[in-house]
Amino acid sequence: MRRTAFAVVSLLFALFVSAALAGDAEVKAGQAVIDGQLKALIANDGAKAYSFAAPNVKRIFPTVDTFMNMVTNGYPPVRQPQSYSFGKVEQMGPTSLIQQVLIVGPDGKDYEAVYTLEQEPDGSFQITGCSLRAANSLST
């Protein structure tokens, strides 16, 4: 009886660890996509920045120029961040992530960008959306 209980507990622990590692790999892959897009935007490489956009975004903004115009005019802190770091992440399912990115904008103010990402059939993650707001920070 003890051996059976130990085997069950060991199996459950192994499943938990492998699930956690898989989730960690997906989170890192999603963060690499966001990081790649932000670096491309900073470098003024519109084609590369556009390559990280999911098909739904590319349907709305069918060219690099329309995409870059939208980012430049609607998301200045994302377009030219002074700095950024990853915050909270939530895995919404096996193929979907929501990632918070804390940004210091070109104006020196703090912003919060919330990215949504989906895993594509080829296994890569792409950005399906981004919402941006001024961060609520207290200064002392």
TORLOVEX-639959 format. One record per residue: residue number from 0; residue in one letter; x, y, z of N, C-alpha, C, O, CB in turn. Coordinates in pm, 1 decimal. Atoms other than C-alpha are relative to their C-alpha. Last residue first. Glycine has a CB too. Layout:
<atoms>
[atom NUM, "a", [X, Y, Z], [X, Y, Z], [X, Y, Z], [X, Y, Z], [X, Y, Z]];
...
</atoms>
This chain:
<atoms>
[atom 139, "t", [-16.2, -48.5, -138.4], [774.4, 5948.3, -267.1], [105.1, 105.6, 7.5], [132.4, 157.9, 115.6], [35.5, -113.6, 94.3]];
[atom 138, "s", [-136.1, -45.4, -25.2], [641.5, 5866.0, -610.2], [5.3, 55.4, 142.6], [-90.2, 115.4, 192.0], [44.8, 108.2, -105.4]];
[atom 137, "l", [-8.0, -101.0, -105.2], [336.1, 5654.2, -657.7], [144.3, 41.2, 17.2], [232.4, -44.3, 25.8], [-58.3, -52.5, 133.4]];
[atom 136, "s", [-114.9, 12.2, -88.4], [284.7, 5470.2, -980.8], [-0.9, 115.1, 99.8], [-40.4, 227.6, 69.0], [132.1, -1.9, -80.6]];
[atom 135, "n", [30.6, -67.3, -126.7], [-33.9, 5403.7, -1167.4], [117.3, -20.5, 92.5], [129.3, -124.4, 157.5], [-132.3, -53.7, 64.3]];
[atom 134, "a", [-9.5, 79.9, -122.0], [93.2, 5313.8, -1511.4], [-35.0, 86.2, 120.8], [-6.6, 205.9, 125.0], [141.8, -60.5, 15.4]];
[atom 133, "a", [-94.1, -61.4, -94.0], [-30.7, 5502.6, -1814.7], [-2.6, -81.1, 127.9], [-109.3, -117.9, 177.0], [-35.3, 150.3, 27.9]];
[atom 132, "r", [54.7, -103.0, -88.2], [-214.4, 5262.9, -2039.7], [111.8, 57.0, 85.4], [214.1, -7.3, 108.8], [-113.5, -56.9, 89.1]];
[atom 131, "l", [-96.3, -86.3, -66.5], [-141.3, 5038.7, -2334.0], [-72.9, 98.7, 87.7], [-176.2, 153.4, 49.3], [88.2, 73.2, -101.7]];
[atom 130, "s", [69.7, -115.9, -54.8], [-323.3, 4745.5, -2487.5], [100.1, 76.8, 85.2], [188.3, 17.8, 147.7], [-126.7, -42.3, 83.8]];
[atom 129, "c", [-71.1, -72.2, -105.4], [-147.5, 4505.4, -2718.7], [-89.0, 114.1, 46.6], [-140.7, 191.1, -34.4], [139.0, 53.1, -50.1]];
[atom 128, "g", [49.4, -129.9, -42.2], [-283.4, 4244.0, -2954.7], [85.1, 60.1, 109.4], [166.2, -7.7, 172.5], [-142.1, -11.0, 46.4]];
[atom 127, "t", [135.7, -19.9, 50.8], [-238.1, 3913.0, -3133.9], [-57.7, 135.1, 40.0], [-157.6, 179.1, -16.9], [-90.7, -110.6, 49.7]];
[atom 126, "i", [74.5, -99.5, -77.2], [139.6, 3892.0, -3096.0], [-136.0, 23.7, -65.3], [-144.8, 61.2, -182.3], [79.8, 133.1, 10.6]];
[atom 125, "q", [10.9, -128.9, 66.1], [287.2, 3573.0, -3239.0], [-92.3, 89.2, 81.9], [-177.6, 41.5, 156.8], [-52.2, -15.7, -145.5]];
[atom 124, "f", [98.2, -93.0, -55.1], [414.5, 3255.7, -3074.4], [1.9, 127.0, -82.7], [106.9, 169.3, -131.3], [28.8, 30.8, 149.7]];
[atom 123, "s", [-48.2, -132.7, -39.2], [589.1, 2985.7, -3273.0], [-114.1, 80.4, 61.9], [-231.7, 55.1, 36.1], [59.5, 75.3, -122.1]];
[atom 122, "g", [-56.7, 0.1, -134.6], [475.0, 2622.5, -3269.5], [50.5, 134.9, 47.0], [75.7, 152.3, 166.2], [110.6, -96.9, 6.4]];
[atom 121, "d", [-140.9, 40.4, 9.8], [419.8, 2586.6, -3646.9], [71.1, -0.3, 135.4], [189.6, -32.8, 143.3], [73.6, 92.5, -95.3]];
[atom 120, "p", [-13.0, 143.0, 30.6], [41.2, 2586.3, -3588.3], [145.6, -48.3, -9.9], [173.8, -164.9, 17.4], [-71.0, -29.9, -129.6]];
[atom 119, "e", [40.0, 31.9, 136.9], [68.7, 2930.9, -3423.6], [18.0, -149.6, -26.1], [84.9, -217.7, 51.6], [82.1, 83.2, -101.9]];
[atom 118, "q", [-93.4, 91.3, 63.7], [85.5, 2991.8, -3050.1], [-57.4, -41.6, -135.3], [-172.5, -84.1, -145.1], [27.5, -124.3, 90.0]];
[atom 117, "e", [54.2, 131.8, 33.1], [-116.5, 3293.2, -2954.1], [109.7, -82.0, -64.7], [191.9, -31.3, -141.0], [-124.1, 11.2, -94.0]];
[atom 116, "l", [-73.2, 79.1, 98.0], [-1.4, 3610.0, -2780.0], [-70.0, -133.9, -19.7], [-130.2, -188.6, 72.7], [146.7, -21.0, 44.3]];
[atom 115, "t", [59.0, 132.7, 13.2], [-176.6, 3886.7, -2592.7], [75.3, -70.6, -112.7], [107.3, -11.6, -215.9], [-156.0, 7.4, -29.1]];
[atom 114, "y", [-4.8, 70.7, 127.8], [27.1, 4183.9, -2479.5], [-77.4, -130.2, 9.1], [-76.3, -197.8, 112.0], [145.1, -27.1, -41.9]];
[atom 113, "v", [45.1, 137.7, -20.0], [-51.8, 4415.1, -2190.6], [-11.4, -64.0, -138.1], [-95.4, -26.0, -219.7], [-137.6, -6.1, 78.4]];
[atom 112, "a", [49.7, 59.4, 123.9], [148.8, 4737.2, -2197.7], [-39.4, -143.8, 32.5], [35.7, -216.0, 98.2], [108.3, 6.2, -116.1]];
[atom 111, "e", [21.4, 144.1, -5.8], [185.9, 4929.3, -1873.6], [-57.3, -42.7, -134.7], [-162.3, 5.5, -177.1], [-95.7, -40.1, 118.8]];
[atom 110, "y", [115.2, 55.8, 69.3], [332.8, 5275.1, -1886.6], [-5.9, -150.2, 24.0], [93.6, -215.1, 56.1], [6.2, 30.9, -151.2]];
[atom 109, "d", [19.5, 144.6, -9.2], [569.7, 5483.9, -1676.2], [-129.5, -41.3, -68.1], [-232.5, 25.0, -55.5], [-0.8, -45.1, 146.4]];
[atom 108, "k", [109.9, 47.1, -84.6], [663.9, 5836.6, -1783.0], [-12.4, -152.2, -6.9], [32.2, -216.2, -102.1], [-132.8, 66.0, -42.2]];
[atom 107, "g", [-48.6, 27.1, -135.7], [1003.7, 5947.0, -1915.4], [-106.4, -49.7, 95.1], [-77.2, -75.9, 211.8], [60.9, 122.5, 56.6]];
[atom 106, "d", [27.5, -118.3, -82.1], [848.4, 6106.4, -2227.1], [46.2, -17.1, 144.7], [27.4, 72.6, 226.9], [-148.4, 31.1, -2.4]];
[atom 105, "p", [-93.2, -103.9, 43.6], [1010.1, 5841.5, -2450.7], [-17.8, 130.7, 77.6], [71.7, 215.2, 79.5], [-17.6, 26.0, -148.4]];
[atom 104, "g", [18.8, -55.3, 133.2], [821.1, 5584.6, -2247.5], [101.7, 105.5, -35.4], [184.3, 143.8, 47.4], [-136.3, 57.2, -12.3]];
[atom 103, "v", [-27.1, -142.3, -18.4], [936.9, 5383.5, -1948.2], [-0.8, 57.9, -140.6], [83.4, 23.8, -223.7], [138.5, 27.4, 76.7]];
[atom 102, "i", [-76.7, -80.9, 94.7], [766.0, 5050.5, -2003.8], [22.8, 139.8, 55.9], [-67.3, 199.9, 114.5], [-72.4, 7.8, -135.7]];
[atom 101, "l", [-12.1, -130.0, -65.7], [636.7, 4770.9, -1781.2], [98.0, 83.6, -81.1], [212.9, 44.0, -100.8], [47.4, -14.7, 149.5]];
[atom 100, "v", [-131.5, -58.6, 22.1], [532.9, 4474.3, -1995.1], [-2.0, 140.1, 59.9], [-87.5, 221.9, 26.0], [37.3, 3.3, -152.9]];
[atom 99, "q", [-12.4, -140.3, -38.2], [243.5, 4253.1, -1885.5], [144.3, 44.9, -27.2], [239.7, -25.5, 5.7], [-38.7, 21.5, 151.2]];
[atom 98, "q", [-125.8, -43.1, -60.8], [208.5, 3924.7, -2074.2], [-2.2, 150.0, 26.2], [-25.8, 229.4, -64.9], [119.2, -36.6, -90.1]];
[atom 97, "i", [16.3, -143.1, -22.9], [-114.8, 3741.4, -2160.0], [123.2, 43.6, 79.0], [150.4, -9.3, 186.8], [-135.9, 33.9, 77.2]];
[atom 96, "l", [-64.6, -70.5, -110.9], [-51.8, 3400.7, -2310.6], [-46.2, 145.0, 6.7], [-80.0, 206.3, -94.6], [152.7, -6.0, -14.1]];
[atom 95, "s", [33.5, -141.1, -12.9], [-242.7, 3152.6, -2529.4], [63.1, 60.7, 124.8], [54.9, 3.7, 233.6], [-151.0, 18.2, 3.6]];
[atom 94, "t", [-53.8, -75.0, 114.3], [-157.6, 2809.7, -2671.6], [-18.9, 150.8, 11.0], [-3.7, 221.4, -88.6], [-64.3, -48.0, -126.5]];
[atom 93, "p", [-125.9, 55.4, 49.3], [-196.8, 2565.9, -2379.9], [63.3, 81.8, -112.9], [182.0, 65.9, -141.3], [-22.7, -140.4, -47.3]];
[atom 92, "g", [26.2, 131.0, 56.4], [-452.0, 2786.7, -2211.2], [130.0, -50.5, -56.2], [232.7, 15.9, -42.0], [-111.6, 4.2, -108.6]];
[atom 91, "m", [145.2, 11.5, 12.8], [-475.4, 3135.4, -2067.4], [-42.8, -135.2, -55.3], [-162.4, -161.7, -67.7], [-52.8, 110.2, -89.0]];
[atom 90, "q", [22.7, 93.7, 108.8], [-117.6, 3137.4, -1940.6], [-149.5, -28.8, -4.7], [-205.8, -84.7, 89.4], [83.5, -131.8, 18.7]];
[atom 89, "e", [106.3, 96.3, -26.5], [-84.9, 3448.5, -1733.2], [-15.2, -88.0, -122.9], [-31.0, -40.0, -235.1], [-134.6, 71.4, 35.4]];
[atom 88, "v", [38.8, 76.3, 117.6], [222.5, 3666.5, -1710.1], [-108.7, -97.9, 41.0], [-108.1, -150.3, 152.4], [122.1, -74.1, -62.9]];
[atom 87, "k", [81.7, 119.0, -18.7], [305.4, 3939.2, -1464.3], [-30.6, -66.3, -133.4], [-41.4, -0.4, -236.9], [-129.6, 35.0, 72.4]];
[atom 86, "g", [71.5, 9.7, -125.8], [582.5, 4185.8, -1536.6], [-73.1, -132.7, 7.9], [-18.5, -237.3, -27.1], [-98.0, 116.6, 15.9]];
[atom 85, "f", [117.7, 86.0, -3.1], [843.0, 4193.6, -1809.6], [-57.4, -7.4, 140.2], [15.3, -21.1, 238.6], [34.2, -140.0, -50.3]];
[atom 84, "s", [-23.3, 125.3, -72.2], [1077.9, 4487.4, -1830.2], [-130.2, -78.7, 4.1], [-239.1, -22.1, -4.8], [53.4, 26.8, 144.6]];
[atom 83, "y", [117.1, 84.4, -23.5], [1109.0, 4794.1, -2049.8], [41.4, -125.3, 75.4], [156.2, -169.3, 68.5], [-69.1, -37.4, -133.2]];
[atom 82, "s", [-33.0, 130.1, -58.5], [1342.3, 5086.4, -2110.6], [-130.1, -77.7, 16.6], [-239.3, -21.1, 10.9], [75.3, 15.5, 137.8]];
[atom 81, "q", [-133.0, -23.9, -58.3], [1352.3, 5419.9, -2291.9], [51.0, -130.2, 61.7], [169.4, -163.0, 54.5], [-4.8, 114.5, 107.8]];
[atom 80, "p", [-15.5, 4.4, -145.6], [1067.6, 5290.0, -2505.4], [142.5, 37.6, 41.3], [239.6, 5.8, -27.3], [-35.3, -139.9, 53.3]];
[atom 79, "q", [-132.2, -46.3, -39.6], [1036.7, 5413.4, -2862.7], [15.9, -0.8, 151.4], [28.4, 105.1, 213.0], [25.5, 139.8, -54.5]];
[atom 78, "r", [-80.4, -29.5, 119.7], [746.8, 5247.5, -3046.8], [142.0, 39.5, 37.1], [237.1, -1.3, -29.7], [-65.1, 111.9, -82.2]];
[atom 77, "v", [-41.7, 128.8, 55.0], [597.8, 5092.8, -2733.2], [95.0, 23.2, -117.4], [190.7, -51.9, -136.4], [-123.3, -83.8, -44.8]];
[atom 76, "p", [-89.6, 64.6, -96.6], [588.1, 5428.7, -2552.6], [50.5, -136.7, -48.3], [162.1, -177.1, -15.7], [-71.4, -16.4, 133.4]];
[atom 75, "p", [-135.4, -57.2, -7.3], [458.6, 5596.0, -2872.8], [90.9, -66.1, 105.1], [209.5, -84.4, 78.0], [-10.1, 147.2, 29.7]];
[atom 74, "y", [-75.7, 64.1, -107.6], [166.2, 5350.2, -2909.5], [141.6, 57.2, 11.6], [238.1, -19.0, 4.3], [6.6, -150.9, -23.2]];
[atom 73, "g", [83.8, 46.9, -109.6], [-109.7, 5500.7, -3122.7], [73.1, -51.8, 121.9], [15.2, -60.5, 230.2], [-86.8, -105.0, -48.9]];
[atom 72, "n", [101.0, -97.0, -41.8], [72.5, 5719.8, -3373.4], [-80.0, -43.2, 122.3], [-124.8, 41.6, 199.4], [-93.8, 25.9, -112.9]];
[atom 71, "t", [-60.1, -132.6, -21.5], [395.2, 5522.9, -3415.4], [-101.7, 99.4, 56.6], [-71.2, 174.0, 149.7], [57.8, 54.1, -131.8]];
[atom 70, "v", [-83.4, 6.5, -120.4], [229.7, 5182.9, -3370.5], [55.6, 139.0, 33.1], [52.3, 181.6, 148.6], [115.9, -101.7, -19.2]];
[atom 69, "m", [85.4, 24.1, -116.5], [-50.1, 5256.4, -3618.9], [82.5, 0.7, 128.0], [42.6, 62.6, 226.6], [-74.7, -133.7, -14.4]];
[atom 68, "n", [75.3, -122.9, -21.7], [190.2, 5409.5, -3873.1], [-88.8, -14.1, 124.3], [-96.9, 77.6, 206.1], [-85.5, 34.1, -124.6]];
[atom 67, "m", [-90.5, -93.0, -67.1], [419.4, 5108.5, -3832.8], [-67.7, 134.7, 27.3], [-40.8, 197.9, 129.4], [126.0, 20.9, -84.3]];
[atom 66, "f", [-29.2, 49.4, -135.1], [134.1, 4869.4, -3912.4], [86.7, 100.9, 75.8], [55.9, 136.9, 189.5], [71.0, -138.0, -6.4]];
[atom 65, "t", [121.0, -25.8, -79.3], [14.7, 5074.1, -4210.6], [19.0, -45.5, 144.1], [-30.6, 18.7, 236.8], [-121.6, -71.2, -62.0]];
[atom 64, "d", [21.0, -144.0, -19.1], [371.8, 5087.4, -4346.0], [-124.4, 29.9, 83.5], [-119.7, 114.8, 172.4], [-11.4, 69.3, -135.2]];
[atom 63, "v", [-93.2, -47.1, -102.9], [441.2, 4716.9, -4290.0], [-25.9, 147.6, 29.7], [-25.4, 189.0, 145.6], [147.3, -21.4, -44.8]];
[atom 62, "t", [-135.7, -31.5, 45.8], [132.8, 4633.2, -4490.6], [85.3, 44.4, 118.5], [34.7, 83.9, 223.5], [-2.7, 110.3, -109.5]];
[atom 61, "p", [-53.6, 93.3, 99.6], [-199.6, 4456.5, -4428.0], [139.6, 31.1, -54.4], [195.1, -48.3, -130.4], [-92.8, -5.8, -113.0]];
[atom 60, "f", [-109.1, -86.2, 48.7], [-285.0, 4629.0, -4098.7], [78.6, -80.9, -103.5], [179.2, -143.5, -70.4], [94.3, 49.2, 119.0]];
[atom 59, "i", [42.1, -137.7, -28.4], [-622.4, 4475.7, -4002.6], [100.1, 100.2, -56.7], [61.5, 205.4, -107.8], [-15.9, 21.3, 151.8]];
[atom 58, "r", [123.1, -24.5, 77.3], [-547.6, 4140.8, -4169.5], [-46.8, 144.6, 18.0], [-95.0, 206.8, -76.7], [-112.2, -98.2, 43.4]];
[atom 57, "k", [-38.7, -25.4, 139.5], [-189.6, 4155.4, -4037.5], [-121.7, 18.4, -91.0], [-111.8, 85.0, -194.1], [86.5, -114.9, -52.2]];
[atom 56, "v", [-52.7, -136.6, 4.9], [-320.6, 4188.7, -3681.7], [34.1, 36.1, -144.6], [7.9, 147.7, -189.4], [125.4, 14.7, 91.4]];
[atom 55, "n", [113.5, -90.4, -23.7], [-536.4, 3875.2, -3717.7], [43.9, 146.2, -6.7], [-31.2, 230.7, -55.3], [-64.4, -29.3, 136.9]];
[atom 54, "p", [83.3, -20.1, 118.6], [-243.1, 3690.0, -3879.6], [-117.8, 96.0, 21.6], [-151.7, 171.7, -69.4], [-52.5, -132.4, -46.2]];
[atom 53, "a", [81.5, 116.8, 35.6], [-23.2, 3740.9, -3573.2], [-85.2, 31.2, -123.6], [-103.1, 147.7, -158.8], [-90.7, -42.3, 119.4]];
[atom 52, "a", [145.6, -18.5, -8.8], [236.2, 4018.9, -3557.2], [-71.6, -125.4, -49.9], [-31.0, -187.1, -148.4], [-45.0, 124.3, -82.0]];
[atom 51, "f", [43.8, 57.9, -126.5], [600.6, 3922.6, -3492.7], [-152.0, 10.6, 18.7], [-206.7, -42.0, 115.7], [71.3, 68.7, 115.6]];
[atom 50, "s", [-8.4, 146.5, 7.0], [696.4, 3976.2, -3858.4], [-47.9, -68.3, 127.7], [-81.1, -186.8, 125.2], [142.4, -42.0, -28.8]];
[atom 49, "y", [124.3, 52.2, 59.1], [572.3, 4336.4, -3836.7], [-0.2, -152.6, -2.1], [-106.3, -214.1, 7.8], [-18.6, 54.3, -142.8]];
[atom 48, "a", [103.8, -20.4, -102.0], [860.8, 4429.0, -3605.6], [-132.2, -60.0, -46.8], [-203.3, -123.3, 31.3], [-17.6, 151.0, 31.3]];
[atom 47, "k", [-23.3, 98.6, -106.3], [1104.0, 4272.7, -3854.9], [-106.8, 13.5, 109.2], [-158.6, -87.0, 157.8], [142.1, 17.6, 60.9]];
[atom 46, "a", [28.6, 134.1, 53.5], [957.9, 4464.9, -4146.8], [18.3, -106.4, 107.6], [-62.3, -198.8, 118.5], [91.0, -30.9, -120.5]];
[atom 45, "g", [143.4, 25.7, 8.1], [946.5, 4787.9, -3946.9], [-33.8, -139.4, -48.6], [-126.7, -201.9, 2.5], [-63.8, 99.8, -89.7]];
[atom 44, "d", [10.8, 110.4, 95.7], [1314.2, 4785.2, -3853.6], [-146.0, -43.9, -5.5], [-186.2, -139.9, 60.2], [93.7, -120.0, 39.9]];
[atom 43, "n", [70.9, -46.8, 119.6], [1336.6, 5127.0, -3687.3], [-6.3, -105.2, -109.9], [-6.4, -71.9, -228.4], [66.3, 124.4, -53.8]];
[atom 42, "a", [-97.0, -6.2, 110.3], [1597.3, 4988.4, -3441.1], [-61.6, 51.7, -130.5], [5.8, 55.2, -233.5], [59.7, -137.8, -23.5]];
[atom 41, "i", [-104.9, -93.6, -41.4], [1370.6, 5069.0, -3143.5], [100.2, 20.9, -113.4], [149.8, 131.8, -133.7], [72.3, -51.5, 126.7]];
[atom 40, "l", [58.9, -134.1, 2.0], [1081.8, 4896.3, -3323.1], [104.6, 105.0, 35.9], [112.8, 209.0, -29.4], [-119.3, 8.3, 97.2]];
[atom 39, "a", [15.7, -38.6, 140.8], [1297.3, 4589.8, -3394.3], [-59.5, 140.2, -11.2], [-17.1, 218.5, -96.1], [-89.3, -101.7, -74.5]];
[atom 38, "k", [-134.6, -31.8, 50.8], [1405.0, 4574.2, -3028.5], [-6.0, 42.9, -146.4], [65.9, 134.0, -187.7], [94.2, -121.6, 15.6]];
[atom 37, "l", [-41.4, -128.1, -58.2], [1040.2, 4594.6, -2920.2], [137.9, 41.3, -50.4], [159.5, 158.2, -82.6], [0.7, -8.4, 153.2]];
[atom 36, "q", [74.6, -107.3, 64.3], [941.4, 4319.0, -3164.7], [42.3, 136.4, 54.8], [61.1, 230.7, -22.1], [-150.8, -20.7, 19.7]];
[atom 35, "g", [-43.4, -15.1, 138.7], [1219.2, 4088.0, -3052.8], [-71.7, 113.1, -70.8], [-10.3, 189.7, -145.1], [-21.7, -128.4, -75.4]];
[atom 34, "d", [-131.7, -62.4, -3.7], [1143.4, 4146.8, -2684.7], [52.0, 24.0, -142.2], [108.6, 129.4, -171.4], [99.0, -87.9, 79.5]];
[atom 33, "i", [22.1, -140.6, -36.4], [776.7, 4067.6, -2746.7], [132.7, 75.9, -1.0], [141.3, 186.3, -54.8], [-67.5, 10.9, 139.8]];
[atom 32, "v", [70.8, -62.8, 111.6], [869.1, 3746.5, -2930.9], [-21.6, 148.6, 28.5], [5.6, 233.0, -56.9], [-135.5, -70.5, -25.6]];
[atom 31, "a", [-99.5, -19.5, 105.3], [1127.9, 3648.1, -2668.0], [-63.1, 68.1, -121.6], [1.6, 149.6, -187.4], [62.5, -134.9, -40.8]];
[atom 30, "q", [-79.5, -117.8, -35.3], [866.4, 3703.3, -2396.2], [105.5, 29.0, -106.0], [135.5, 145.3, -132.8], [66.8, -19.7, 136.3]];
[atom 29, "g", [83.2, -118.7, 17.9], [632.9, 3459.7, -2569.2], [76.2, 127.5, 30.4], [64.7, 226.1, -42.4], [-122.8, -8.2, 87.8]];
[atom 28, "a", [16.7, -16.9, 144.6], [907.2, 3196.5, -2597.6], [-83.8, 124.1, -29.5], [-51.4, 200.6, -120.4], [-65.8, -125.2, -62.5]];
[atom 27, "k", [-126.5, -53.1, 52.7], [999.8, 3245.6, -2231.4], [-8.7, 23.3, -150.8], [45.3, 121.5, -201.7], [115.9, -96.2, 31.7]];
[atom 26, "v", [-12.0, -138.0, -47.3], [634.7, 3202.4, -2128.7], [127.4, 62.1, -56.4], [124.5, 175.0, -105.4], [0.4, 5.8, 155.5]];
[atom 25, "e", [92.0, -80.7, 79.1], [605.3, 2890.7, -2345.1], [7.6, 146.8, 39.9], [4.6, 234.8, -46.2], [-142.7, -51.4, 15.9]];
[atom 24, "a", [-54.8, -9.8, 136.1], [917.0, 2737.9, -2191.8], [-89.6, 87.0, -87.3], [-39.7, 167.3, -166.2], [15.5, -140.3, -62.9]];
[atom 23, "d", [-113.2, -91.4, -5.9], [793.0, 2816.3, -1840.2], [60.3, 18.6, -139.2], [98.2, 129.8, -176.0], [106.5, -52.1, 98.3]];
[atom 22, "g", [54.2, -134.8, -11.1], [459.2, 2651.2, -1914.5], [110.7, 103.4, 0.2], [97.0, 209.4, -60.8], [-84.2, 13.4, 125.9]];
[atom 21, "a", [58.3, -30.7, 130.4], [637.9, 2337.3, -2033.5], [-55.8, 141.2, 1.3], [-36.5, 215.9, -94.6], [-110.6, -101.8, -36.7]];
[atom 20, "l", [-110.1, -26.4, 91.5], [851.1, 2340.8, -1719.2], [-51.6, 34.8, -138.6], [2.4, 123.9, -204.1], [93.1, -120.3, -7.2]];
[atom 19, "a", [-57.8, -129.5, -36.0], [543.9, 2375.5, -1497.5], [114.1, 36.2, -94.2], [126.7, 151.9, -134.2], [49.9, -1.6, 145.3]];
[atom 18, "a", [95.4, -103.4, 42.0], [367.3, 2090.8, -1678.9], [55.8, 138.8, 29.8], [41.7, 230.0, -51.6], [-136.3, -19.3, 71.0]];
[atom 17, "s", [-8.2, -9.6, 145.9], [678.5, 1870.9, -1644.2], [-97.6, 104.8, -53.1], [-65.6, 175.0, -149.0], [-28.6, -136.8, -64.6]];
[atom 16, "v", [-127.2, -60.8, 38.4], [701.2, 1950.6, -1271.8], [8.4, 14.0, -151.4], [50.6, 118.5, -200.9], [118.3, -83.3, 52.7]];
[atom 15, "f", [4.0, -140.7, -37.9], [331.8, 1879.9, -1210.5], [126.9, 71.3, -46.1], [120.0, 180.7, -102.0], [-17.5, 14.5, 152.3]];
[atom 14, "l", [91.4, -66.3, 92.1], [344.7, 1552.7, -1403.4], [-5.9, 150.0, 26.9], [-7.9, 230.7, -66.1], [-139.5, -60.9, 10.6]];
[atom 13, "a", [-66.7, -4.3, 131.1], [654.1, 1442.5, -1209.6], [-87.5, 70.2, -102.9], [-36.8, 148.2, -183.5], [34.1, -142.4, -48.4]];
[atom 12, "f", [-105.2, -100.2, -9.1], [486.2, 1533.4, -879.3], [70.9, 15.3, -134.6], [97.4, 127.3, -178.4], [100.9, -37.7, 110.0]];
[atom 11, "l", [64.8, -131.0, -1.2], [173.4, 1339.9, -973.8], [103.3, 112.2, 5.6], [88.4, 214.2, -61.7], [-96.1, 10.8, 118.9]];
[atom 10, "l", [52.3, -24.7, 133.6], [382.7, 1035.4, -1066.5], [-65.4, 138.4, -8.1], [-43.5, 211.8, -104.4], [-100.9, -109.2, -38.8]];
[atom 9, "s", [-114.2, -25.5, 88.4], [580.4, 1052.4, -742.7], [-46.0, 33.2, -141.6], [7.1, 124.1, -205.4], [93.6, -121.2, -2.5]];
[atom 8, "v", [-50.3, -132.9, -34.3], [259.4, 1082.9, -538.1], [117.4, 36.9, -91.0], [125.5, 150.5, -137.7], [43.0, 5.4, 148.8]];
[atom 7, "v", [100.5, -96.6, 45.7], [108.7, 784.3, -719.4], [48.8, 142.0, 27.4], [39.4, 228.7, -59.4], [-136.6, -25.1, 69.9]];
[atom 6, "a", [-4.1, -2.4, 146.7], [425.9, 578.3, -676.9], [-98.2, 102.9, -55.0], [-66.2, 175.3, -149.2], [-31.6, -139.6, -57.4]];
[atom 5, "f", [-122.3, -70.0, 38.0], [449.0, 667.6, -306.9], [8.8, 12.6, -152.2], [48.3, 117.4, -203.4], [124.0, -73.6, 55.2]];
[atom 4, "a", [21.0, -141.2, -31.3], [85.5, 568.6, -255.3], [121.7, 81.8, -41.1], [107.9, 190.8, -96.6], [-29.0, 18.8, 150.2]];
[atom 3, "t", [97.1, -51.0, 96.6], [145.8, 238.3, -434.5], [-23.7, 148.8, 23.5], [-27.7, 226.3, -72.0], [-133.0, -78.1, 9.7]];
[atom 2, "r", [-68.9, -14.9, 128.4], [461.8, 171.1, -234.7], [-94.3, 58.7, -105.2], [-53.4, 141.5, -186.6], [55.2, -136.2, -47.9]];
[atom 1, "r", [-88.1, -115.7, -6.7], [279.1, 240.8, 89.6], [69.9, 25.0, -132.6], [84.0, 139.1, -176.6], [102.6, -18.6, 109.8]];
[atom 0, "m", [82.1, -119.6, 0.0], [0.0, 0.0, 0.0], [86.7, 126.4, 0.0], [59.7, 221.7, -73.0], [-93.5, -0.4, 120.9]];
</atoms>
